[in-house]
Amino acid sequence: MIRFLLGVAVGVLIFLLFIYFGGGQVVKKVGEGLTETGKRMEHLEEVIKKEGDEVGKDIKKKILKEEKEVPKKGQ
């Protein structure tokens, strides 16, 4: 129980120091950085989806081509 109360007290102290020393500015800068990162991630997701679709189509073509060739070899 003492550890829990000590942990709560330390957490509150850290929070107050964060606010006192300009926590709002830090949060604002971090938020701006995360916004930029989010935009980059969205772009990468679009590129990956497009390339994934292309790769999937190529794989299907190769599989269908191999299936057509297998009966020819057996005859």
DSSP file (Angstrom, degrees, kcal/mol; ACC not computed):
  #  RESIDUE AA STRUCTURE BP1 BP2  ACC     N-H-->O    O-->H-N    N-H-->O    O-->H-N    TCO  KAPPA ALPHA  PHI   PSI    X-CA   Y-CA   Z-CA
    1    1 A M     >        0   0    0      0, 0.0     4,-2.3     0, 0.0     5,-0.2   0.000 360.0 360.0 360.0 -38.1    0.0    0.0    0.0
    2    2 A I  H  >  +     0   0    0      1,-0.2     4,-2.6     2,-0.2     5,-0.2   0.909 360.0  52.2 -65.9 -40.6    2.9    2.3    0.8
    3    3 A R  H  > S+     0   0    0      2,-0.2     4,-2.6     1,-0.2    -1,-0.2   0.906 108.9  51.0 -60.8 -41.4    4.5    1.7   -2.6
    4    4 A F  H  > S+     0   0    0      2,-0.2     4,-2.4     1,-0.2    -2,-0.2   0.943 112.2  45.1 -62.0 -48.7    1.2    2.5   -4.3
    5    5 A L  H  X S+     0   0    0     -4,-2.3     4,-2.5     1,-0.2    -1,-0.2   0.886 113.0  51.3 -64.0 -38.8    0.8    5.8   -2.5
    6    6 A L  H  X S+     0   0    0     -4,-2.6     4,-2.5     2,-0.2    -1,-0.2   0.908 110.0  50.2 -64.4 -40.9    4.5    6.6   -3.1
    7    7 A G  H  X S+     0   0    0     -4,-2.6     4,-2.4     2,-0.2    -2,-0.2   0.897 110.8  48.6 -63.4 -41.5    3.9    5.9   -6.8
    8    8 A V  H  X S+     0   0    0     -4,-2.4     4,-2.5     2,-0.2    -2,-0.2   0.923 111.8  49.6 -63.7 -44.1    0.9    8.1   -7.0
    9    9 A A  H  X S+     0   0    0     -4,-2.5     4,-2.3     1,-0.2    -2,-0.2   0.914 112.3  47.1 -62.8 -43.4    2.8   10.9   -5.2
   10   10 A V  H  X S+     0   0    0     -4,-2.5     4,-2.7     2,-0.2    -1,-0.2   0.904 111.5  52.0 -65.1 -40.7    5.7   10.7   -7.6
   11   11 A G  H  X S+     0   0    0     -4,-2.4     4,-2.3     2,-0.2    -2,-0.2   0.914 110.6  46.9 -61.5 -43.7    3.4   10.6  -10.5
   12   12 A V  H  X S+     0   0    0     -4,-2.5     4,-2.5     2,-0.2    -1,-0.2   0.903 112.0  51.4 -64.5 -41.4    1.6   13.8   -9.4
   13   13 A L  H  X S+     0   0    0     -4,-2.3     4,-2.4     2,-0.2    -2,-0.2   0.923 110.7  47.7 -62.4 -45.2    5.0   15.5   -8.7
   14   14 A I  H  X S+     0   0    0     -4,-2.7     4,-2.3     1,-0.2    -1,-0.2   0.910 111.8  51.1 -62.4 -41.7    6.2   14.6  -12.2
   15   15 A F  H  X S+     0   0    0     -4,-2.3     4,-2.2     2,-0.2    -2,-0.2   0.921 110.7  47.9 -61.5 -45.1    3.0   15.8  -13.7
   16   16 A L  H  X S+     0   0    0     -4,-2.5     4,-2.6     1,-0.2    -1,-0.2   0.895 111.9  49.4 -64.9 -40.6    3.2   19.2  -11.9
   17   17 A L  H  X S+     0   0    0     -4,-2.4     4,-2.3     2,-0.2    -1,-0.2   0.890 109.3  53.2 -64.6 -38.5    6.8   19.6  -12.9
   18   18 A F  H  <>S+     0   0    0     -4,-2.3     5,-1.0    -5,-0.2    -2,-0.2   0.930 112.9  42.9 -60.9 -46.7    5.9   18.9  -16.5
   19   19 A I  H ><5S+     0   0    0     -4,-2.2     3,-1.3     3,-0.2     4,-0.5   0.910 113.5  52.4 -66.1 -42.8    3.2   21.5  -16.5
   20   20 A Y  H 3<5S+     0   0    0     -4,-2.6    -2,-0.2     1,-0.3    -1,-0.2   0.875 108.0  50.5 -63.6 -39.0    5.4   24.1  -14.6
   21   21 A F  T 3<5S-     0   0    0     -4,-2.3    -1,-0.3    -5,-0.2    -2,-0.2   0.059 133.7 -76.6 -93.6  26.2    8.3   23.8  -17.1
   22   22 A G  T <>5 +     0   0    0     -3,-1.3     4,-1.5     3,-0.1     3,-0.4   0.882  66.7 161.4  91.0  42.1    6.2   24.3  -20.2
   23   23 A G  H  ><S+     0   0    0     -5,-1.0     4,-2.7    -4,-0.5     5,-0.2   0.826  72.2  62.5 -62.9 -32.4    4.5   21.0  -20.8
   24   24 A G  H  > S+     0   0    0     -5,-0.3     4,-2.1     1,-0.2    -1,-0.2   0.898 103.5  47.8 -61.8 -41.1    1.9   22.7  -23.1
   25   25 A Q  H  > S+     0   0    0     -3,-0.4     4,-2.4     2,-0.2    -1,-0.2   0.895 111.6  50.6 -66.6 -39.6    4.6   23.7  -25.6
   26   26 A V  H  X S+     0   0    0     -4,-1.5     4,-2.6     1,-0.2     5,-0.2   0.935 110.8  48.2 -63.9 -45.4    6.1   20.2  -25.6
   27   27 A V  H  X S+     0   0    0     -4,-2.7     4,-2.5     1,-0.2    -1,-0.2   0.891 110.8  52.1 -62.7 -39.2    2.7   18.6  -26.2
   28   28 A K  H  X S+     0   0    0     -4,-2.1     4,-2.2     2,-0.2    -1,-0.2   0.927 111.5  45.9 -62.9 -45.6    2.1   21.1  -29.0
   29   29 A K  H  X S+     0   0    0     -4,-2.4     4,-2.2     2,-0.2    -2,-0.2   0.908 113.6  48.9 -65.0 -42.0    5.5   20.3  -30.7
   30   30 A V  H  X S+     0   0    0     -4,-2.6     4,-2.4     1,-0.2    -1,-0.2   0.906 110.4  52.1 -63.7 -41.0    4.9   16.5  -30.3
   31   31 A G  H  X S+     0   0    0     -4,-2.5     4,-2.0    -5,-0.2    -2,-0.2   0.898 108.9  49.4 -62.3 -41.7    1.4   16.9  -31.7
   32   32 A E  H  X S+     0   0    0     -4,-2.2     4,-2.0     1,-0.2    -1,-0.2   0.914 111.7  49.2 -64.3 -41.6    2.7   18.7  -34.8
   33   33 A G  H  X S+     0   0    0     -4,-2.2     4,-2.3     1,-0.2    -2,-0.2   0.894 110.5  50.3 -63.8 -40.0    5.3   16.0  -35.3
   34   34 A L  H  X S+     0   0    0     -4,-2.4     4,-2.6     2,-0.2    -1,-0.2   0.852 106.9  55.0 -68.1 -33.8    2.8   13.3  -35.0
   35   35 A T  H  X S+     0   0    0     -4,-2.0     4,-2.0     2,-0.2    -1,-0.2   0.931 110.0  46.0 -63.6 -45.2    0.5   15.0  -37.5
   36   36 A E  H  X S+     0   0    0     -4,-2.0     4,-2.2     1,-0.2    -2,-0.2   0.918 112.9  50.3 -62.5 -43.7    3.3   15.1  -40.1
   37   37 A T  H  X S+     0   0    0     -4,-2.3     4,-2.5     1,-0.2    -2,-0.2   0.901 108.4  53.2 -62.3 -40.8    4.2   11.4  -39.3
   38   38 A G  H  X S+     0   0    0     -4,-2.6     4,-2.2     1,-0.2    -1,-0.2   0.901 107.9  50.1 -61.3 -41.8    0.5   10.5  -39.8
   39   39 A K  H  X S+     0   0    0     -4,-2.0     4,-1.9     2,-0.2    -1,-0.2   0.911 111.5  48.7 -63.5 -42.0    0.4   12.1  -43.2
   40   40 A R  H  X S+     0   0    0     -4,-2.2     4,-2.4     1,-0.2    -2,-0.2   0.903 110.3  51.5 -64.5 -40.6    3.5   10.3  -44.2
   41   41 A M  H  X S+     0   0    0     -4,-2.5     4,-2.5     1,-0.2    -2,-0.2   0.893 107.1  52.8 -64.7 -39.8    2.1    7.0  -43.0
   42   42 A E  H  X S+     0   0    0     -4,-2.2     4,-2.0     2,-0.2    -1,-0.2   0.915 110.0  49.0 -60.5 -42.7   -1.1    7.5  -44.9
   43   43 A H  H  X S+     0   0    0     -4,-1.9     4,-2.1     1,-0.2    -2,-0.2   0.930 111.6  48.7 -63.0 -44.9    0.9    8.0  -48.1
   44   44 A L  H  X S+     0   0    0     -4,-2.4     4,-2.7     1,-0.2    -2,-0.2   0.884 108.3  54.4 -63.2 -38.2    3.0    4.9  -47.5
   45   45 A E  H  X S+     0   0    0     -4,-2.5     4,-2.5     2,-0.2    -1,-0.2   0.910 108.0  49.6 -61.6 -41.8   -0.1    2.9  -46.8
   46   46 A E  H  X S+     0   0    0     -4,-2.0     4,-2.3     2,-0.2    -2,-0.2   0.925 112.2  47.6 -62.6 -44.4   -1.5    3.9  -50.2
   47   47 A V  H  X S+     0   0    0     -4,-2.1     4,-2.6     1,-0.2     5,-0.2   0.922 112.6  49.0 -63.4 -44.0    1.7    3.0  -52.0
   48   48 A I  H  X S+     0   0    0     -4,-2.7     4,-2.6     1,-0.2    -1,-0.2   0.905 110.9  50.0 -64.3 -41.8    1.9   -0.3  -50.2
   49   49 A K  H  X S+     0   0    0     -4,-2.5     4,-2.2     2,-0.2    -1,-0.2   0.922 112.0  47.9 -62.5 -43.8   -1.8   -1.1  -51.1
   50   50 A K  H  X S+     0   0    0     -4,-2.3     4,-2.0     1,-0.2    -2,-0.2   0.939 115.5  43.9 -62.7 -47.0   -1.2   -0.3  -54.8
   51   51 A E  H  X S+     0   0    0     -4,-2.6     4,-2.6     1,-0.2    -1,-0.2   0.863 111.4  54.9 -67.8 -34.8    1.9   -2.3  -55.0
   52   52 A G  H  X S+     0   0    0     -4,-2.6     4,-2.5    -5,-0.2    -1,-0.2   0.902 107.8  49.3 -63.8 -40.7    0.3   -5.2  -53.1
   53   53 A D  H  X S+     0   0    0     -4,-2.2     4,-2.1     2,-0.2    -2,-0.2   0.905 111.6  49.3 -63.7 -41.3   -2.5   -5.3  -55.6
   54   54 A E  H  X S+     0   0    0     -4,-2.0     4,-2.3     2,-0.2    -2,-0.2   0.919 111.9  47.9 -64.9 -43.4   -0.1   -5.3  -58.5
   55   55 A V  H  X S+     0   0    0     -4,-2.6     4,-2.6     1,-0.2    -2,-0.2   0.908 110.0  53.2 -64.2 -41.4    1.9   -8.1  -56.9
   56   56 A G  H  X S+     0   0    0     -4,-2.5     4,-2.2     1,-0.2    -1,-0.2   0.901 109.1  48.7 -60.2 -41.3   -1.3  -10.1  -56.2
   57   57 A K  H  X S+     0   0    0     -4,-2.1     4,-2.3     2,-0.2    -1,-0.2   0.911 111.2  50.0 -64.9 -42.2   -2.3   -9.8  -59.9
   58   58 A D  H  X S+     0   0    0     -4,-2.3     4,-2.3     1,-0.2    -2,-0.2   0.905 110.6  49.7 -63.2 -41.3    1.2  -10.9  -61.0
   59   59 A I  H  X S+     0   0    0     -4,-2.6     4,-2.6     2,-0.2    -1,-0.2   0.916 110.3  50.2 -64.5 -42.9    1.1  -13.9  -58.7
   60   60 A K  H  X S+     0   0    0     -4,-2.2     4,-2.6     1,-0.2     5,-0.2   0.905 110.0  51.0 -61.8 -40.9   -2.4  -14.9  -60.0
   61   61 A K  H  X S+     0   0    0     -4,-2.3     4,-2.3     1,-0.2    -2,-0.2   0.924 111.7  47.1 -62.1 -44.2   -1.2  -14.6  -63.6
   62   62 A K  H  X S+     0   0    0     -4,-2.3     4,-2.4     2,-0.2    -2,-0.2   0.900 112.7  49.3 -65.5 -40.6    1.8  -16.9  -62.9
   63   63 A I  H  X S+     0   0    0     -4,-2.6     4,-2.3     2,-0.2    -2,-0.2   0.933 112.9  46.4 -64.5 -45.6   -0.3  -19.4  -61.0
   64   64 A L  H  X S+     0   0    0     -4,-2.6     4,-1.7     1,-0.2    -1,-0.2   0.882 112.4  51.3 -64.1 -37.4   -2.9  -19.6  -63.8
   65   65 A K  H  X S+     0   0    0     -4,-2.3     4,-1.6    -5,-0.2    -2,-0.2   0.909 110.9  47.8 -66.0 -42.1   -0.1  -19.9  -66.4
   66   66 A E  H  X S+     0   0    0     -4,-2.4     4,-1.9     1,-0.2    -2,-0.2   0.875 108.7  54.5 -66.5 -38.2    1.5  -22.8  -64.5
   67   67 A E  H  < S+     0   0    0     -4,-2.3    -1,-0.2     1,-0.2    -2,-0.2   0.867 109.1  48.4 -64.3 -35.5   -1.8  -24.5  -64.1
   68   68 A K  H  X S+     0   0    0     -4,-1.7     4,-0.7     1,-0.2    -1,-0.2   0.843 112.4  49.0 -71.9 -33.5   -2.3  -24.4  -67.9
   69   69 A E  H  X S+     0   0    0     -4,-1.6     4,-1.6     1,-0.2    -2,-0.2   0.807  98.8  67.4 -77.0 -30.6    1.2  -25.7  -68.5
   70   70 A V  H  X S+     0   0    0     -4,-1.9     4,-1.5     1,-0.2     3,-0.3   0.918  98.9  48.5 -61.8 -47.8    1.0  -28.7  -66.1
   71   71 A P  H  > S+     0   0    0      0, 0.0     4,-1.1     0, 0.0    -1,-0.2   0.853 107.5  57.6 -62.4 -31.3   -1.6  -30.6  -68.1
   72   72 A K  H  < S+     0   0    0     -4,-0.7     3,-0.4     1,-0.2    -2,-0.2   0.894 106.0  48.6 -64.6 -39.7    0.4  -30.1  -71.3
   73   73 A K  H  < S+     0   0    0     -4,-1.6    -1,-0.2    -3,-0.3    -3,-0.1   0.846 108.7  54.4 -68.9 -33.6    3.4  -31.8  -69.8
   74   74 A G  H  <        0   0    0     -4,-1.5    -1,-0.2     1,-0.2    -2,-0.2   0.730 360.0 360.0 -73.3 -22.6    1.4  -34.7  -68.5
   75   75 A Q     <        0   0    0     -4,-1.1    -1,-0.2    -3,-0.4    -2,-0.2   0.465 360.0 360.0 -85.2 360.0   -0.1  -35.5  -72.0
